Amino acid sequence: MADLPDLLPERDNGYPAWKRTALFAAGSVCMVLGVIGWLVPVVTGIPFYIAGLALLGLASVRAARAINLLERKLPLRARHLLRRALPRRESEG
């Protein structure tokens, strides 16, 4: 079975500074909401962690590399389940 491509595609950081700042701020807010969801038993924090990681991955090339590295450490079956749960990108390549 062939190895899967990276979860977040490698790209140069072509976003303008204001957009990277907005993505970083939104990702940070999602991570804080994830911690609050971890502390408050009524709210689950996992969706906030996932959204926060995705936003931080878009904001920073270094964060995207870290997310790809962590995803590569998962077993292949877990990687397939993760990709099935994520929405498909229209243009890959």
BAVOGU-432786 format. One line per 2 residues: number of its first residue (from 1); their letters; for each residue z negated, y negated, x of C-alpha. Coordinates in Angstrom, 3 decimals, padded with zeros to 6 digits, always signed. Layout:
NUM) A) Z Y X ~ ...;
end
This chain:
1) MA) +000.000 +000.000 +000.000 ~ +001.009 -003.397 +001.453;
3) DL) -001.622 -005.969 +002.207 ~ -001.930 -008.760 -000.343;
5) PD) -000.983 -012.349 +000.531 ~ -003.712 -014.958 +000.846;
7) LL) -005.455 -016.023 -002.342 ~ -004.930 -019.717 -001.543;
9) PE) -001.566 -020.301 +000.147 ~ -001.533 -021.938 +003.582;
11) RD) -000.438 -025.552 +003.305 ~ -000.662 -028.785 +005.175;
13) NG) -003.104 -031.236 +003.657 ~ -000.402 -033.310 +001.985;
15) YP) -002.618 -034.715 -000.758 ~ -003.489 -038.408 -000.570;
17) AW) -007.039 -039.294 +000.469 ~ -008.073 -040.362 -003.026;
19) KR) -006.977 -037.025 -004.507 ~ -008.792 -035.003 -001.797;
21) TA) -011.916 -037.100 -002.411 ~ -011.690 -036.527 -006.179;
23) LF) -011.180 -032.763 -005.690 ~ -014.106 -032.614 -003.258;
25) AA) -016.347 -034.539 -005.687 ~ -015.359 -032.312 -008.616;
27) GS) -015.904 -029.183 -006.504 ~ -019.318 -030.409 -005.412;
29) VC) -020.303 -031.157 -009.020 ~ -019.225 -027.651 -010.051;
31) MV) -021.288 -026.114 -007.233 ~ -024.352 -028.139 -008.327;
33) LG) -023.787 -026.998 -011.925 ~ -023.595 -023.428 -010.614;
35) VI) -027.004 -023.825 -008.981 ~ -028.386 -025.303 -012.207;
37) GW) -026.872 -022.381 -014.098 ~ -028.616 -020.044 -011.676;
39) LV) -031.968 -021.732 -012.367 ~ -031.612 -022.092 -016.150;
41) PV) -031.366 -018.657 -017.791 ~ -029.320 -019.852 -020.801;
43) VT) -026.330 -021.071 -018.746 ~ -024.420 -018.812 -016.375;
45) GI) -023.468 -020.302 -013.028 ~ -020.673 -017.966 -011.944;
47) PF) -017.775 -019.837 -013.632 ~ -018.999 -023.055 -012.026;
49) YI) -019.099 -021.406 -008.597 ~ -015.543 -020.103 -009.036;
51) AG) -014.247 -023.480 -010.211 ~ -016.107 -025.229 -007.397;
53) LA) -014.640 -022.935 -004.747 ~ -011.135 -023.409 -006.133;
55) LL) -011.485 -027.199 -006.151 ~ -012.978 -027.266 -002.660;
57) GL) -010.147 -025.012 -001.483 ~ -007.634 -027.526 -002.796;
59) AS) -009.496 -030.438 -001.206 ~ -009.773 -029.016 +002.302;
61) VR) -007.585 -026.793 +004.462 ~ -010.694 -025.522 +006.263;
63) AA) -012.343 -024.554 +002.955 ~ -009.146 -022.766 +001.873;
65) RA) -009.131 -020.775 +005.131 ~ -012.798 -019.834 +004.604;
67) IN) -012.097 -018.687 +001.030 ~ -009.127 -016.602 +002.219;
69) LL) -011.263 -015.045 +004.965 ~ -014.005 -014.137 +002.502;
71) ER) -011.463 -012.690 +000.073 ~ -009.907 -010.551 +002.828;
73) KL) -013.308 -008.951 +003.438 ~ -013.399 -007.581 -000.106;
75) PL) -012.283 -004.009 -000.717 ~ -008.654 -003.730 -001.803;
77) RA) -009.582 -002.623 -005.320 ~ -011.839 -005.675 -005.774;
79) RH) -009.050 -007.926 -004.498 ~ -006.657 -006.480 -007.086;
81) LL) -009.223 -007.004 -009.867 ~ -009.825 -010.572 -008.724;
83) RR) -006.125 -011.371 -008.739 ~ -005.666 -009.807 -012.155;
85) AL) -008.438 -012.064 -013.498 ~ -006.965 -015.247 -011.997;
87) PR) -004.048 -017.017 -013.680 ~ -000.676 -016.316 -012.086;
89) RE) +001.096 -018.987 -010.053 ~ +004.595 -019.717 -011.318;
91) SE) +006.171 -020.247 -007.898 ~ +004.927 -018.079 -005.047;
93) G) +006.585 -018.312 -001.728;
end
